[in-house]
């Protein structure tokens, strides 16, 4: 039975209980992914992740936690705002849930920066944690660059009223204002065609454009190339991805010298039943391999 709550720093999370003897899995969600609307009703029709956390929980028999972005958590957090600081707050929430236990981090999209940064021994300033307590983890459809995300693989630069979204983001990043988020549509996330139209899951329509101050400077591959790789997270490449170029995802996996699973689906790979079983099996295999 899934339960929902907030961590000590006010970040929304959901927990699927498991075997207390197993190390928990902590899933870090990406931009605009919203919590389940009604945990008593179920997650399939009201969550970007569908039943994936539930399936992973049942298949692994370990505790699974989904940690959302501070920008969708309400309270003291700026709505729809994403930055290096919010990444740290999301990771801090994961540490709060782990409560000193070893854990296996999974990150999707922008959330994948957490396991990748941990692979580089990135230091989250001001947080008390032991890297030995964190398993190698998994990065799914990892964030590449904003410019990549704002480029349609078939049509070129994404636009708003004929203005390139990347140009607008650069022009407006100095303002604390909500603006149209070009990646909110389900069709963009689900690949060539939406797997199943689900109204409730859609990413937030708005983004705080001051998010561009940090995100425009973020280049995951460049960070890896400029660093020393200390661990090797499993990389899940989404070959139909319309947000992050699959070739750029492959370059990230090669730079990390990581084990790879490539799935023939879009950015939101969790509800494509044709790949879910393979995805979960590979994650559990890698999780268990980290324990050896």
Secondary structure, DSSP 8 states (H G I E B T S, - for coil): -EEEEE-TTS-EEEEE--BTTS-EEEEE--TT----S-TTT-STTT-TTTTHHHHHHHHH-B-EEEE--GGGS-TTS-TT---HHHHHHHHHHHHHHHTT--EEEEEEGGGHHHHHHHHTT---TT----GGGB---EEES----HHHHTEETTTEE-EETTEEHHHHHHHHTTS--EEE-TT--HHHHSSSS-SS--GGG---SEEEGGGHHHHTT--HHHHHHTS------EEEEETT-SSS-HHHHHHHHHHHT--EEEESS-S-GGG-HHHHHHHHHHHHHHHHHHT-
